Amino acid sequence: MNRHEPVGPAGPQAGSSTATRPDSGTAPGGARPGGPAGTADADGVTAECEDALVAAVVKAIRETGGHAGSVFLRSRDNRSIVLAATCGASPSLLGGWRLIPVNSPIPVAAAYRSGRTVHLADADETARRYPQLAVALPYAFGSASVPVGAGQERLGAMAVVWSAPPGHAGLSRAQLRHLRAIANRLGTALATLRERGAAFDYDGSTVPIEVPAPTAPAVRVGLFDWRLDTGTVSADDELCAIFGLAPGAFDGRADSLAARLHPGDRVSLRATARAAVADGRVLARRLRIRADDGYRTVELWGRVPEAPGEEARSHLVGCVLDAAAGTAAVTAVERLRDGLFSLAPDGRVTYANRSLEELLGVRRGELLGRRPWEVLPWLSDPIYEDRHRAAMVSQQPTTFLVRRQPDRWLAFSLHPDENGVTGRVVPSGPPQSPPEVADPPVGSGRTSVSPGPGSPAPDPPPTAAAPARLGAIYRVLQLGSALTEAVTTGQVCEVVGDQLLPAFGGQHLAIYVIAEHRLHLLFNTGHHDRFLHWLEGKPLDTPLPGTETLAPGVPLFVESRQDLTGAAPARAMEGVGAWAYLPLIASNRPVGTCIIGFDEIHHFTTKDRGILTALSGLIAQALERARLYDTKSALAHGLQTALLPHRLPVLPGIRTTGRYLPGTSEMDIGGDWYDVIPTADGVALVIGDVEGHSVAAAGTMGQLRSAVRAFATAGHSPGDVLAGTNRLLADLGPGLLASCCYIRIEPGTDHAYAVRAGHCPPLLRLADGSTEALELAGGPLLGVDSASTYPQTRLDLPPGSVLALYTDGLVEERGTDIDLGIDQLRAALAHARAADLEELADQLLRKALRSPHRTDDIALLLTAFRPG
């Protein structure tokens, strides 16, 4: 027997990474994809989803040379992208970016929205192009974000991060191509899994897959199966390597392995076999194996299988652990007088030597598994947590000086890699300059305070306090920046909910506004559906916590149910353990109240109270501004709706349907319109677009629509209708131009006559599905020259054909040729499979409806022609 297969199930290959599954059998989004819960098919699809995410994020890091990577997938409501998998960086380091609203000015969200790569070579470029990200993560790093999609559908985005001192060139073109290819393959794989029944439900409760960064093993493990009755051994390649044997040269005999041991341990090996038969197992029997430079110590662990029969009792299965290098390193570290420790990527202590206990004044048992700034009050200032985050994000060493009360100074140095941080602590003298904290310049790559003479050092709080949350401070910065970009009340509420709850650990949030001296619910989020619903409609003079804070404008913090005043209804305590009532005061008057709820008892530190109080004013100002915007927007859009036809006429021989979509990125309304006009000699189809987005554009649109209708019903030819409308627009002199397409269908025939004033060409789909853009003779835009003429073109509209009139908002995208957009709409019309005209219109508008930043409004008029 020259070589034997490894014993037991095969583990992951060297260098591979595996994902943690906190909830076995669930998808990364927290829901089991496809099939009934608990079925083998569902488990299989779940595993394939996780494998695809893990493989993509690990390969992205390797291909780009980055030290961290993440995959975000869209939420079920398409309003956010959610962290699904991360490698080389703990989610805690991502601050507020685990659930990102699609509209956020964050690179990964921009890549998802635009479908394009966002490449930021270093911190300077990040600060210039994405200042909100630079405010929250002011470290020396570069990043690249690419969309994850399948075909034309975008499923999410992928981002990688690398260490980038100032002037770093970023990724090469080849690396960016590889990154996009990885993202595209991931998108294709996820789309395929969805076709097999996978349902990807991502939301704020999603637990991301955390993949450790690839690293060399610190411990070698070899597996074996030893037949005690015959002396034969089945061993894997790793065990052969530990014993210094080439796998192909091992003859499968226990004596051959014993020959590699120290002479004094050969007897121990035989004693091990006898003990195994007697006790059923072997625990950590140490053996010395011959090496080039002497001997090294390994440990043998094994057990006799619990199975009936003498043959089973004659087997010893187990492993040999070669941890000599690690053991020697630990022994050496324990001898040092310097304090040494190791932190996981999320900041938790994984190792601390004996000297660290004396320097920090805390036992190792109290440190292990916890973050230093959560254990030691004199490390609770956020600046020290920021040092760890700076080291991990920038992958650059950082040092700082700390005073341990009452007057002992310690110098900390942190040395990061992808898998965590090694720290060193040594005694130091006090700084010569007054204690102060200086913010490092963004992009400088320096996030440390050197512990030496003349170096500034932060002065920690003189009394023990609850550790401050650095993430909460970042959230404040992010919330303030995000609120400046929120326009509507809905957007303000979403920003507050997305940012405020994770920052302070809350589970519920409600925003009430004041209308007619009563409280009315504006926004509610959290898993408690009826959170504070009893406040709805309550007068302001009602003695309740949500109203009593409004008059004095002072927040109320209720840390437990026992602290709640008797004025609150008993049902208010159901499912909630603590509250923060924040009065929203703008321009010295109350506009509403924001209430945060916690499932358990919650202690509000002095810093928490101060930050929440400051934020309440920020929220109030943003909410008041948004309510004013909503009022003006409702009036403007009401005007435009009134100017459009409320109902299209029912006419023999044709069917029509129209759609209008306002722009989504601005309040200003547009001037797009459509109309169907019965005339004495047929029916006229009209579509037009007044330039600009304003109330003036909408007013001009109303005048033009009335003019076209008047000329058409008076019996004028198509060319004369547009010529007359053109003269009217010139006489009105609004300073606006307009495009228009007018088609008159002859009654009882399959003929029509069309004229065009600078408008997009109509599309005609025949009964066999073939579709073309109709080339019409045209004149200039309306309003350019009062003497312009508009030649007409005869069209043939055979039975079963569909005519599509549209405005440029449907086909024009920034940075692309409008002809490409027209051709894409033509292809969509040709291949659409719709049961009726209404469904066809919805299909043609599907892409536009999914666009969160549509700068132009859209009008669409479809006509199905069948002579009667």
N, C-alpha and C positions, 0 to 999 in steps of 0.2 A: 504494500500500500504506500504509494509515493506521495499522493496529495489527496486531501479530503476537503469536502465542502464545509463552509461555516455552519456552526450549529445555531439553530433558532431562526427567527424571522430576520430577513435582511433589513438592515437599517439604512438611513440615507447615505448616499455616497459622499465621499470626502469633498468638502467645499460646497455642498448643497445647503440650502436653507429651508427650514420648515416653518409653518405658520402655527401660532397658538390658536386653539379653538376653545374659547371660554364656554361656549354652549354647543356641545357636540350635536351635530346634525342640523345646525342652523346655518343659514346663509350669512355672508358677511353683513348683510343689511339687517340681520336680526329675524328674518322670516325664512321658513323652509321653502326653497324654490321648487315648484312643480310637484304634482302628485300629492296624495294624502300624507299628512304628517306621520312620520315614523316609518315610511316605506323605504325599501332598499333603493328604489329609483330616485327618491328625493335625496337620500344620503349621497348617492352617486353623483347627482348633479351638483349638490353642495360642495363635495370634494373637488369636482372639476372646476367650479367657480374659484375656490380658494387656490387651487394649484395654478390656475391661469393668472390670477392676481400676483401670487408669490413669484412665479417665474418671470413675469414682466418687470416687476419692480426691482428684483435682484439683477436681472440682465441689464436694465437701464443704468444702474449704478456702475456695473462692470464696464459697459460700453463707453460711458462718458467719463469714467475716472472720478465720479462724485463720491461723496461720503454719506449721502442720504437721499432717499427718493420716496415719493408718495403717489398713490392713485386715488383720485376723487371720482365718484360716479354720481349721476344726477339723482335727485330725490324723486319720490313718486309723484309729487305735484309739479315737477320741472321748475321749481323756483329756487332750488339750491343745488349745490354739489356737495357731497358728503365724503369724508375721509373713509376709504374702504380698506386700504392697505398701506403700510409704511415700512421701510427698511432702513436701518442705520440711524433712525431718529425716533425717540419716544414721542407719542402724541402730546405729552405734556410740554414738549419744547415747541410745539406748533402754536402755542398761545390760543388765540381765538379762531384758528383756522381749521376746525374739525368739521364745521358745517358753514359753508360759504354761500351767501345769497348770490345768485347768478349775476346780479347787477354790480357786485362789489368791484372796486378798483384794485383788485389783487391779480397778479400775473396769471395764476392758474385759472381764475374765473374769466379773465380776458381771453385766454387761449380757448376755453370752452365756448364762450360766446361767439368769437370770431372764426373759430376753426383754423387759426393760424398759430405758428410758433411764436412764443414770447421769450426772447433770449436776452438776459441781463448779465453782462460779462463780470461786473464787480459791483461793490456797494455804491460807488458814485453814480453809475448808470441807474441802479435801483432807486436811489434817492431822487434822481432827475425825472424818471418816468413814472414811478409808483411811490410817491412820498408817504402814503399811508402805511405801506409795508415797511419803509425805512424808519418811520417813527416807532413802530412796534418792535422791529428787529434791527437795531442800529449796529449791525456787525459786519465784518469783512467777509462777505460771501457772494457768490454768483449763483444764478439759477437759470434753468430753461424749463418752460412749460409747453406742452404740446397737447392737442385734442386727442381724445380716444373716441373713435367712431367706427361705424360700419357703413360703407357707402356714403350717402348724403346725411345719414343720421348721426348725431353726436351723442355719445353715451356718457362722457365725462372728460377728464383731463389727467395728465401725468406730469409730475414735476421732479426734477433732480436738483441737488444743491451741491456746490463744491466750495472749498476754501479759496478765497480770491483776495489777495492783497491788492492795494491800489495799482491800477495799470494792468491787471490781469486780462488776458486776451479772450477768456471765455472758451467755449467749445468751438472746435473746427467745423467746417461744413460737413465733413464726413461723419463726425460724431452726431451732429444734429439730424442728418439723414437717418442714421442708425436709430436714434431716439424716436423719430417719427415712425419708422418701420416697426419698432417694438410696440408702440402705441396702436398702430393700425392692426397688427396681428392680435393684440389683446381685444380690440373692439370687435374684430371678426369672430374671435372665440366666444366672447360674451353674447354676441348676437345669435350665434349658432346654438348656444345653450338655451337662450330664450325661446328659440324655435322648438326646442325639445321640451318646453313646458316650464322653464325656469322663470320665476317671478322675482325680480330684483326690487326689493322695497327698502330704500335707504332714507333715514330720517335722523332726527337729533339723538335717538337712542341707539343708533348703530354703534356696535363695538368693532373698531378697526382691527384687521389682522396685523400683528406686529411681527416683523421678520428680523431676527438678529443679523447684523452685518457678518458676512463670511469672515472666518478667522481660523488660524491654525489651531488644532486641538491641543489643549494643555495637558491632557491625559490620554495615553494610548491604552486601548482595551482589546485584548485578544480572546476569542471564544474557543472552547474545546469541549469534547465529549470523550472521556477516558473510560475504556473498558477495563475494569480492575481485574477481571478474571483472566483476560488474555494479554493485558499490558499494551494494547493498541490505543492510539489517540487520533481522533478526528480533530483537526485544528484549522482555523482560518488563516489567511495570509498575514493578518496583523499579529497573531500569536507567534507565527514563524519569525516575523521580523523582530519581535521583542526578544526572542531567544537567539537572534543572530543567525538564523537559518534561511537559506533561499527556499521559498515555498516548493519549488520543484524538486529540491534535494531532500526534503524531509521524508523519512521512511515510515512515518506513522507509529513509531515505537516510543513508549514512555522512557525507555532507557536512553534514547537519543536526546531527549529533552533533559534528562537528569545529568547527562554528560556535560551540559552547558552550565550546570550549577556549581557553586562553591562546594568543595568536597565536604565541608561540614553540613551543608544543607541537603545533600543527597539522602541521608538517613531521614531528615525531616520530611522530605517528599513522600517517602514510604510510610512514615508515621501519619502523614496527612491522609493517605489513602485508608489506613486502618481506622483512623478517627472518623472518617466519613461514613464508613460502613457501620460503625457503632452509634454515631450521633445523628447521622442523616445529613450533615452539612459541615462546611468548613468556613470559618470567618476570619478573613484577613491574616492568613498565614504568610509571613514574610520569607522571601527567598532571595538569594544573591545570585545574579546571572553574570557570567563572564562577559567582559567588555574589553575594548581595545586598550583602555586606560585603567584596567583593574576590574572591579565588580560594581554593579549597580543593583539597588534593592527594588523588588517588585512585590506585589501582594497577590495572593491566590485566594479566590472566593469560589465556593462550589457547593453543590448539594446533590444528594441522591434522589432521583425521581420518585415521587410518591405514587407508585404503581405496584400492583400485586405481582408476585413471581420472583424467583431468584435472579432471573436475567435482568430485570429492572434494577434490583438492588446491587447489581454488579457494575452499574454505570455511575460515573461522577461527571456532572455537567457544570460548567461555570465559566469563569473568566480570569484572566491575569491582567492586573492594572499596573501600568508603568507610569508612575507619577513622581519618579525620583527627582526630575528637574524641578517640578513644582514644589515638592517637599523641601528640597535644598534651598530654593528661593525663599520660601516662607521662613525657614530656620534662619537664613541670613538676615532677612528683614526684621525679624524679632530681636536680633542682637543690636540693631541700630538705636541710637539715642534720639534720632529724628522721628517725628510722628509721621507715619505713612498710612494712606488709606486708599481705597478704590471705590469709585462711584459708578453705578449703572447709568445708562444714557438718561434715565429720568431723574437722576440725582440721588437715588437711594444708596446707602452705604452697603457695599458687599464685602469689604474687608477693612479691618483696622488693626494695627499692631499694638503691642503693649505700651510703647512710649506715647502713643497718641492718647491713651487713657489719662496719663498723668498730665499731659499738656492741656488737654481740653477739660479735665476735671469731670469726666463722665465715663462710666463703664462701657465696655464694648457691646455688651448685651443691649444697652439702651440705644446704641447707635445703629447696629445692624438692622437692615431692612427699612430704615427711616432716613429722611433727608436731614442733613446737619442743621439747616436753618429752622427745622421744625422742632429740634430737640434742644438746641442751645439758645437761650434768649438773646445773648450778645451777638448772635449771628442772624437774628431775625430781620434786620434791616434788608429791604429788597435789593440793595446794591450788591449784597453778597450772593443772593440767588442769581442775580444778573451776571455775575462773574462766571458761574457755572454754565449758564445759557450761552454766554459769549464764547466760552471755550468750545462748547459742543457745536454751535452753529458755524463759527468761523474756522474750527479745527486749528486754532492757534493757542499756544500757552498763554496763561494770564497769571498775574501775581497781585496780591493785595495785602494790606496790613490791617489787623483787627486788634482792638483792645478788649481783653478779657477782664471783666470787673474783678477787683477795683482798679488795678493799675499794671496789669501784665500785658505786654504786647507780643503778638504772635504774627509771624509772616507765613502766609499761605501761598503755595504755587500749585497750579493745576495744569496737567499735561494730558490733552485729549487724544483719542482716536475714535474710530467709528463705533467702538464697542463700549465706550465710557471714558472715565477720567481717572488718572492716577494723581493723587494729591500728596503734598509734602508740607509739614508744619514744623517750623523751628522758632525758638525764642528770638525776640528782636527788641531793640531799644525803641523808645518813643520817637515819633517824627519831630524834627526841629521846627517845622512850620506849623501854624495853627491847623487843627483838624478841619478838613473840608472835603467835599466830594465834587469833582469836576466831571462833567459829562464828556465822554470821548467824542471826537468829531466823527460823524458818519462816514464810513468808508475808509477811515484811517488805518483800520486793522488793529488799533490799540484799544483794548477794553480793560486795562489793568492799571493799578497804582503800585509802582515799584516800592518795595519795603526797604528803603534806605534813607540815609540822612537827607533831610530837606524834602522828602516825598510827602505829599498830602495823604491823609488817611481819614476814612469816615469815622465819626464818633458815634458809637452805638448808643441806643437808648439806655439811660441810667438804671432803669428798673426792668424787671422781667415782664415781658408782654407777649401776647399771642403772636406767633410768627406772621408777618405781613405776607400777603400774596402778591408776588410780582406780576402774576397774570392779571390780577385785578387792575393794577396800574396800567398795564398795556391795554386792557379793555377800555379804560377811561379814555385813553388817547384814541383808540380805534373808534369808540362810540362817538366822541366829539367830531372826528373826521367824517365818519359815515353819516352823521346827522346833517352835516352841511350839504350832503348830496341827496338826502331824502327830500322829495318834493311834496308828495301827497301825505295825508294822514295815515293811509295804509302803509306807505313806505316807512314813515317815522315809527309806527308801532312795530313793524317787522324788524327794523334795526334795533329798537329797544329790546324786544324779545330775544333776538339772536345774540345780542352782546351782553345784556345785563344779567340774565340768568346764569350762564356759565361762569361769569366773572365772580359771582358771590355764592355759587352753589345752590341757587334756588330752583324750585321745581315748577312754580306757578307764577303767572303774572297777569294782572288785569289793569287796564287803563280806563278810567271813567272820565267823562268830560261833563262840564256844566252847561245845561241848556234849560232856560226858563226856571232857574233857581232849583234845579233838581239834578241828581247824578244819573248819567246814562252810560251804559257799557259801550265802549268803543272797540275794545280789543281784549281778547282772552286767549291764553295759551297755557299748555300743561296738561297732564293726564287727569286732573281733577276738573271734569267738565262743568261743574256748577260752582266753581271757586268764586265765593263772594257774590253770587247771583242775587243775594238778598239786598244788596245795595241799590239795585236797579230801581230808578224812579224815586229814590228817597229825597225829601226836601233837605236843603242845606242846614236847616236848623234842627234836624234829627240828631239826638245825642248818640252817635255811633262813631267808632274809631275812624272810619273813612271820611266823615264829615267834620269831626271836631278838630282835625289838624289843619283845615283850610283857613279858618279865621286867623289863628296866630301864625300860620305858615311854618310851623315847626314839625319836622318828621316825628313819627311815633314808631318805636322799635319794640316789638313784643317778642321776647326770646323764648317763651314757653306758654302753654295754654293757661297755666296758673297765673301768669301776669296779665291775661286778657281781662279787660274791665267787664263788669256785669252788664254793661249796656249792650254788648254784642249778643246776638241770638246764639243759643246753644248749638244750633246746627252749623254755625260758622267754624266750629272747632273740628268738624268731621274731616279726617284725612289730612289735616294741616297742623303742624307743631309750632311754627313761629311765623311772624309777619313783619314786614317793614312797610309802613304807610308813608308815602312821599307826596306831600302837597305840591302841586304844579302851579307855580306863581309866575306870571308873565306880566310885565308892565304894572307891577304892584297890585295885581288883582288875580284871584284864583281862576284857573281855567280847567282844573280837573285834579285827579289824584292817580298816582301810580302805586300799585300794591304788589309786593313780592311775597310769595308764600314758600315755606320750607316744610318738607315732610316731617322732619324731626326737630328737636330743640336746637336752636341756633344761637351762638353767642356772637353779637356784633361788636367787634373791636372798635376802639376809638377811631382808627383810620378808616374802617369800613363805614362808620357813621358819617365821618367827614366827607368821604368820597361820594356816598349816596346822596348826601345833602347837596353837594355841588352839582351832581348829575341831575337832580330833580329840576334845578333851574335851567339847565341845558335842554332837558327834555321839554320843559314847558315852553321855552322860546321856539323850539323846532315845531312843537305841536300847534302853537298859535299861528305860526307862519304857514304851516301846511293847511290848517283849516281855512285861512283866508284864500289860499291858492285853490282849494277844492271848491269854495264858493264861486270864485271867478270862473273856474273851469266849467262848473256845472252850468252857469249862465251862458258861457260861450258855446258849449256843446249843445245846450238846449236851443240856442238860436240856429245853429247849423241843422239840427234835426228837424226843426220846424220848416226849414227851407227845402229839405229833400222830400220826394214823394212818399207819402205814408202808405199808399197802396197802388200797385200798377193795374191798369185796366185789363179786363178779360176780353180778348179779341178773338174772333173766329180765324182759324187757320194758323195761329201762332201761339206759342207759350213763352212767357218772359219771366225772369227773376233778376233781382238786383241786390247788390251788397255794397255797404259802405263801411270802411274801417278807418277810424281816426289814427293819427300818429300816436306812438306810445311814449316818446321821449320828451315832448314839449307840451305845455298847456295850450299854446296857440292852435286854433282850429284852421282847417284848410278850406280850399275852394273847389274841391272835386264834387261833381254832381252827375246824375244820370236821369233820364226821363223817357217815358213812352207816351207818345202823343197821338191819339186818334185824329185823323183829318178826313176831309170830305172825299178824298181820292186815295185813301190807304191809311197807313200808320207810319209814324216817324220814330226812329230810335236815336237817342241823343246821349252823348257822353262828353264831358268837358272838364277842364282843370284851370282854375284861375291861379296865377303864380302867387307865392307867398303863403304864410300861415299866420293869419290874423283875423280879427273881427271884420276889418275892411275887406279882406279877401272873401270871407263868407258873404258879406253884404253884396259885393260885386257879383258873386256867383248867383245870388238870388235874383238880381236884376237881369243877368244874362239868361237865366232859365226862363224868366217871364218873357223876355224879348223873343227867344227862340220859339216858345209856345205860341206867342201872338202871331209871329210871321208864318209859322207852320199852319195854324188853324185858318189863317186868311187865304191859304191856297197857293202860296209862293213856291217856286221851284227850290230844290235843295241849295243850289248855288246862290239864289237870291236870299234865302233864309240866312245864310252865313254872312253874305255881303251886308244885309241890313243890320244884323247883330254887330258886325264889325264897326259900322258907322255909328251905331248907338254907343258902343264902348268908347270910341274916339271922342264923341261929343260929351260924354260924361266926364272924361278926363280924370279918372281915379289914379292914373299913373301905373296901372296894373295891366299886364297882358294875360291872354288866355288862349288855351288850345281847345279844339272841339272837333268831334266827328259826328256827322249827321247823315243818317241813312233813311230814305223813304222807300217802303215796301209797297209795290203796286198790288192792289187788291185783285184776287182771283188768278194771279200769275205767279211764276217763280222768278220774277225779275225785281230788282231794286236799283235805286240810284243813290250814290254816295258822294259826299264831299268831305274834305278834310282841311282843317286849319292848323297846321303844325302839330297834329296829334299822332299818337302811336297807331300803326296800321291794325285794322281789325283782323281777327283770326276766324277762319271758316273750316269747320270739320264736316266732312261728307259722311254719308251713311256707312261707308265702308271703313271709316276711321281715319282715312288720310286727311291731313290737316295742313293748311298753308296760311302764310301771312299775305293778306290781300294788298297788292300794290295799287294805291289810289292816287290819281292826280290830286295835287294839293296846292293850297295857297299859304301865305304867311300867317303867323299868329294873329289872333284878333287883337285890335288895338294898336298895331304897328303903323298902318297906313289906312286912312279912311276910304281911299279909292281902290283898295285891293279887290280883286275878283277871285272867285273860287270855282274852278271847273269841276264838273261832276263826272263820275265813272259809273257805267252800267255794270251790275253784278248779276250773276245767276245763282239762285238759292234753291237747289233741287230738294225734293221731299226728303225728310230725315236729316237735313243738315242743321248744324248748330253754329250760330254766329256769336262771337265773343268780342265785346267792346270793353276797354279797360283804360285806366290811367297809368302814368309812368311809375307811380309808387309801387305797383305790383311787379314791375320788371327791372327796375333800376336799383343797383347796389353801388355804394361808394367804391371807387377804384376799379370797377369793371365796365365793359362796354355794354350799353343798353341793348345792342343787337343780340348779345349773348343771352340776356334776360328774356328777350322776346322769343328767342328760339327755345329756351327752356320751358317757357309757358306753352309754346306750340306743342312741344313734345308731351308735356303734362296733359294737355287737352286731348291729344291723339290717343294716349294710352289710358286715360281715365276710364274706369268701369263704374258707372253710376246708374242707379235704377231710375232716377228722374233728374230734372234740371236743378232742383234744390240741392240734391246730394252732389251733383257735379260742381256747383258753385262752391260748396264747402270744401271739396277736394282741392280746387284750384287755389283756395285761400289758406290751405293748411300750413304751408311754410311761413306765410306772413303772420299767421296767428301765433306761431311759436317764437317769433322774433321779439325779444324784450326791448330792443332799441330800434324801433321803426320810426325814422325821421319824417316820413311823408305819409299823407293819408292815401287811401286807395278806394277807387270806385270800380265796380264790375257790373256789367249788364250782359246777360246771356239770353239768346232768343233761339228757340227751336222752331224751325219752319216746316209747315206741312199744309199744302193748299187745301182749302175746304170748299 
